[in-house]
Amino acid sequence: MARMKVFVFDPIAAGVTPARRLPGMLRRQGEMLFQALLADLGALSGIDVLTTASPGLAASAVDAAVGTAAVDVTAASAEPHVGDGPAWVQSRASSDAQPAMPSGVEVPQLSSLPQEAHRFGAQLAAGLQAADAVWPLASESERMLEQLSRAILRGKRMLLGSAPGAVEVVASKLELARVLGASGVAVVPTYSPHAALPHDSGPWVVKPDDGAGCLDTRLFSDRAAALAWMRANAADGYVLQPFVAGKLGSLSLICCDGSARVLACNLERMAMRDNRFHFLGSVVNGLSDGDGTLARLAQQVAAAIPTLWGYVGVDFVLTAHGAMVLDVNPRLTAAYAGLHASTGCNPAGLVLDLLNGTTAMGAPVGMRRAVSVDVGTP
């Protein structure tokens, strides 16, 4: 059987700077996921892993990922899985070095990154020519993941991620709420600042419409205070949500053709400081789903957006009346770093199995051990 070359491409690791400056915590989380994915892919037989590193993610970090699981992952009763390492990791020696353009490969143009487009596109083009499949590690904000996914498909390579159309839907809080609501999925109501808002006397949340995670997400005592902040900051790209009290959780799924398989039900740890939400980490499989409520929610989300594919995270708030979806992430989430240790299954292998269709989704995960993934203090 021919070996498969998988190109793991992370724009941030490749030195691309997004327009919306990422805090250090998100950069650390990205490095952790990058290392965890390399370790999982490297443990699979028949897979050669290609990636590009820059001084922003030093070659030593890549080398560490080859031999060990993410150091931020701790399990109560077992050490994280240690992989054999990728067959080949290609690292850049300098951020100033421009990769040679492969013959016959067009430089992908990503409008969201005009200042970095050439370097970004050249590295991606080189990887496209060398690989059979590409696993993009990018945020859905600023259309980065959507445009990267489209470039991969234009390059006629297998995309190890959700279809660009699905990424476009979930990248917008407004559009996601509309699509899920239309399919009968319980979702936290989301409004534009110019919409007619309900007269809710409780707290309100303001967040970027295309934000990833809880980046720049703020809590206000009431609707008037939220609107006043938006007017004062000319925050037209932001949306409002009534604050929903409950336990914060997430689902780690693999999705294919409108179906979902639950790998983990996670407890999310959040802190508040200066009226802003700060993500601290996840307890992978820290929530139980004895009555199947969360499994049904997973299936509803997958059916509502059937072109979600591969690893998908779903953020929700668990209320006295059930779970309500907050966000859908068509990419690796922090919980991914603890999945292998929690379930005993290689999640990257489960995703690659989906290339054979939904029949390869397999039985539900048997082992569910609580594993803590810490991303550090904000």
C-alpha positions in Angstrom: 0.0 0.0 0.0 1.3 3.4 -1.0 2.3 5.8 1.8 0.2 9.0 2.3 2.0 12.3 2.6 0.0 14.6 4.9 1.0 18.3 5.0 0.1 19.9 8.4 -0.1 23.6 7.7 -0.5 26.2 10.4 -0.3 29.8 9.2 0.8 31.1 12.6 3.5 28.5 12.9 4.6 29.5 9.4 5.0 33.1 10.5 1.8 34.7 9.2 0.5 37.5 11.5 -3.3 37.8 11.5 -4.9 41.3 11.4 -6.5 40.7 14.8 -3.5 40.3 17.2 -3.6 37.0 19.0 -2.9 37.0 22.7 -0.1 34.8 24.1 -2.5 32.2 25.4 -4.0 31.5 22.0 -0.5 31.2 20.5 0.4 28.7 23.2 -2.7 26.8 22.6 -1.9 26.7 18.9 1.6 25.3 19.5 0.2 22.7 21.9 -2.3 21.5 19.2 0.4 21.6 16.5 2.6 19.3 18.6 -0.3 17.0 19.6 -1.4 16.5 15.9 2.2 15.8 14.8 2.5 13.2 17.6 -0.8 11.5 16.6 0.0 11.5 12.9 3.5 10.2 13.5 2.2 7.2 15.4 0.3 6.0 12.4 1.8 3.5 10.0 1.9 4.4 6.3 1.8 8.2 6.9 4.6 10.7 6.1 4.1 14.1 7.8 5.3 17.3 6.2 5.2 20.7 7.9 6.8 24.1 7.9 8.2 25.7 11.0 9.5 29.2 11.6 11.3 30.9 14.5 7.9 31.7 15.9 7.5 27.9 16.5 11.1 26.8 16.7 12.4 23.6 15.2 13.1 22.4 18.7 9.3 22.5 19.4 8.7 20.5 16.3 11.3 17.9 17.3 9.8 17.7 20.7 6.4 16.9 19.1 7.9 14.1 17.1 8.8 12.1 20.2 6.3 13.1 22.9 2.7 14.1 23.4 1.9 17.6 24.4 3.5 18.4 27.8 0.4 20.4 28.9 -1.7 17.2 29.0 -2.0 15.4 32.3 -4.0 12.3 33.0 -5.1 11.1 36.4 -4.2 7.5 35.9 -2.0 7.2 32.8 0.7 9.0 30.9 -0.2 10.5 27.5 0.5 8.3 24.5 4.0 8.6 23.1 4.2 8.4 19.3 7.0 7.1 17.1 7.2 10.5 15.4 6.6 11.6 11.8 8.6 10.0 9.1 9.7 13.4 7.8 9.4 16.9 9.2 10.6 19.8 7.0 11.6 22.9 8.9 12.4 26.3 7.7 15.7 27.7 9.0 14.8 31.4 8.7 11.6 33.4 8.3 13.4 35.5 5.7 14.1 32.5 3.4 11.5 32.4 0.6 10.6 28.8 -0.4 11.3 28.1 -4.1 8.1 28.1 -6.1 7.2 24.6 -7.4 6.9 24.5 -11.1 3.3 24.5 -12.4 1.8 25.4 -9.0 -0.1 28.7 -8.6 0.6 30.9 -5.5 -2.7 30.9 -3.6 -4.0 34.4 -2.9 -5.7 35.0 0.4 -7.4 38.4 0.6 -7.5 38.3 4.4 -3.7 38.4 4.5 -2.6 40.9 1.9 0.7 41.8 3.5 1.7 38.2 4.0 0.1 36.7 0.9 3.2 35.8 -1.1 5.1 34.1 1.7 2.0 32.3 2.9 1.0 31.3 -0.6 4.5 30.1 -1.6 4.8 27.9 1.5 1.3 26.5 0.9 2.0 25.9 -2.8 5.2 24.0 -2.0 3.3 21.8 0.5 0.5 21.2 -1.9 2.9 19.9 -4.6 4.6 17.6 -2.1 1.6 16.2 -0.3 -1.4 14.0 -1.0 -3.6 15.6 1.7 -3.5 18.8 3.8 -4.6 19.2 7.4 -5.1 23.0 7.9 -4.6 24.4 11.4 -6.1 27.8 11.2 -8.7 29.9 12.9 -12.0 30.5 11.1 -11.8 34.2 12.0 -10.8 36.7 9.3 -11.9 34.0 6.7 -8.4 32.4 7.1 -9.6 28.8 7.4 -12.2 29.2 4.7 -9.8 30.7 2.2 -7.1 28.2 3.1 -9.5 25.3 2.6 -10.6 26.6 -0.8 -6.9 27.0 -1.9 -6.3 23.3 -0.9 -9.2 22.1 -3.0 -8.1 24.3 -5.9 -4.7 22.6 -5.6 -6.5 19.3 -6.1 -5.4 17.8 -2.8 -7.5 16.0 -0.1 -8.7 18.5 2.5 -8.6 17.0 6.0 -11.2 19.3 7.3 -14.7 20.7 6.7 -15.9 22.0 3.4 -15.3 25.7 2.8 -19.0 26.4 2.8 -19.4 24.8 6.2 -16.5 26.9 7.5 -18.1 30.0 6.1 -21.4 29.3 7.9 -19.9 28.5 11.4 -17.4 31.4 11.2 -20.3 33.9 11.7 -22.1 33.8 15.0 -25.1 35.3 13.3 -25.2 32.9 10.4 -24.6 29.9 12.7 -27.5 30.8 14.9 -29.7 31.2 11.9 -28.8 27.9 10.3 -29.0 25.9 13.5 -32.2 27.6 14.6 -33.8 26.8 11.3 -33.0 23.1 11.8 -34.5 23.1 15.3 -31.2 23.0 17.1 -31.2 24.8 20.5 -28.8 27.7 20.1 -28.1 30.8 22.1 -30.0 33.7 20.5 -27.6 36.0 18.6 -28.3 39.6 17.4 -26.6 42.2 15.3 -26.3 45.6 17.1 -28.9 47.1 14.7 -31.5 44.4 15.3 -34.7 44.7 17.4 -33.5 43.3 20.7 -35.8 41.6 23.2 -36.4 43.6 26.5 -34.3 41.2 28.6 -33.4 42.7 31.9 -30.5 40.3 32.6 -26.8 40.5 31.5 -25.7 40.5 27.9 -22.6 39.3 26.1 -20.8 41.1 23.3 -18.4 39.3 21.0 -16.9 39.5 17.5 -19.2 38.0 14.9 -16.2 36.1 13.4 -14.2 35.6 16.6 -12.6 32.3 17.6 -13.2 31.0 21.1 -13.8 33.7 23.7 -11.4 36.2 22.1 -12.6 39.7 23.0 -15.8 38.4 24.6 -17.3 40.8 27.2 -20.1 40.6 29.8 -22.3 43.6 30.6 -24.8 44.1 33.3 -27.7 44.8 30.9 -28.6 45.5 27.3 -28.1 49.3 27.6 -24.5 48.9 28.9 -23.7 46.5 26.1 -25.1 48.8 23.4 -23.3 51.8 24.9 -19.9 50.0 24.8 -20.6 49.0 21.1 -21.4 52.6 20.2 -18.4 54.0 22.0 -16.0 51.5 20.3 -17.6 51.6 16.8 -18.0 47.8 17.2 -20.0 47.1 14.0 -18.4 43.7 13.6 -19.7 42.5 17.0 -22.9 40.7 18.0 -25.0 40.5 21.1 -26.2 37.5 23.1 -28.3 37.3 26.2 -26.2 35.7 28.9 -27.3 32.2 29.5 -26.4 30.8 32.9 -25.3 27.2 33.1 -22.3 24.8 32.9 -20.0 25.4 30.0 -19.0 22.4 28.0 -17.8 21.2 24.6 -18.1 18.2 22.4 -15.1 16.7 20.5 -16.6 15.1 17.4 -15.7 13.5 14.1 -18.2 14.3 11.5 -18.9 13.0 8.0 -21.8 13.3 5.6 -24.2 14.7 8.2 -23.4 12.2 10.9 -21.3 12.6 14.1 -19.4 10.4 16.4 -18.8 11.7 20.0 -15.2 11.3 21.1 -15.5 13.3 24.3 -17.9 15.5 26.4 -15.7 18.1 27.9 -16.0 20.5 30.8 -14.7 24.0 29.9 -12.9 26.1 32.5 -13.5 29.9 32.2 -12.4 32.9 34.2 -13.7 36.5 34.3 -11.4 39.5 34.5 -12.3 43.1 33.7 -15.7 42.0 32.4 -14.0 39.7 29.8 -14.1 35.9 29.5 -10.8 34.1 29.6 -10.4 30.4 28.6 -8.3 28.4 31.0 -8.6 24.9 29.5 -10.7 21.8 29.2 -11.3 18.6 31.2 -11.6 16.1 28.4 -14.4 13.7 29.1 -15.1 15.7 32.3 -18.9 15.6 31.6 -21.1 12.5 31.4 -23.9 12.0 29.0 -25.9 9.3 30.7 -29.2 10.2 29.0 -27.7 10.8 25.6 -28.7 14.5 25.4 -25.3 15.6 24.2 -25.0 12.7 21.7 -28.4 13.8 20.2 -27.2 17.4 20.1 -24.1 16.3 18.2 -26.2 14.5 15.6 -28.5 17.6 15.2 -25.5 19.9 14.6 -24.0 17.5 12.0 -27.3 17.1 10.2 -27.9 20.9 10.1 -24.4 21.4 8.6 -23.8 18.2 6.7 -20.5 19.3 5.1 -18.8 19.4 8.4 -16.0 16.8 8.1 -13.2 15.5 10.3 -12.6 16.9 13.8 -15.2 19.4 14.9 -15.7 21.0 18.3 -19.1 22.2 19.6 -19.3 24.7 22.5 -22.5 24.7 24.5 -24.0 25.8 27.8 -25.8 23.2 29.8 -28.9 24.7 31.4 -31.7 23.3 33.6 -33.7 22.9 30.4 -31.0 21.3 28.3 -27.9 22.2 26.2 -27.8 25.3 24.0 -25.1 25.6 21.3 -22.8 28.6 21.6 -20.3 27.9 18.8 -19.2 25.3 16.3 -15.5 25.0 15.5 -14.5 23.3 12.3 -10.9 22.8 13.5 -8.9 21.4 16.3 -9.9 22.7 19.8 -7.9 22.6 23.0 -9.6 19.4 24.0 -7.9 17.6 21.1 -4.6 17.6 23.0 -6.1 15.3 25.6 -8.2 13.0 23.4 -5.6 10.3 22.9 -4.9 10.0 26.6 -8.6 10.1 27.5 -9.9 7.6 25.0 -7.0 5.4 24.1 -7.8 6.0 20.5 -5.7 8.0 18.0 -8.0 10.8 16.9 -5.9 11.7 13.9 -6.3 8.1 12.8 -10.1 8.3 13.2 -10.2 11.3 11.0 -8.1 9.7 8.3 -10.4 6.7 8.4 -13.2 9.0 7.3 -11.7 9.0 3.8 -13.5 5.7 3.5 -16.9 7.3 4.3 -19.3 7.1 7.3 -18.9 3.3 7.4 -15.5 3.9 8.9 -16.8 5.9 11.8 -16.9 2.8 14.0 -18.3 2.1 17.4 -18.6 4.7 20.1 -15.5 5.3 22.2 -15.3 2.8 25.1 -12.7 4.3 27.4 -13.5 7.8 28.8 -10.9 8.9 31.3 -10.9 12.5 32.6 -7.8 14.3 31.3 -7.0 18.0 32.0 -5.7 20.2 29.2 -4.4 23.5 30.6 -3.7 26.5 28.3 -2.3 28.7 31.1 -3.4 31.9 32.6 -4.5 34.8 30.4 
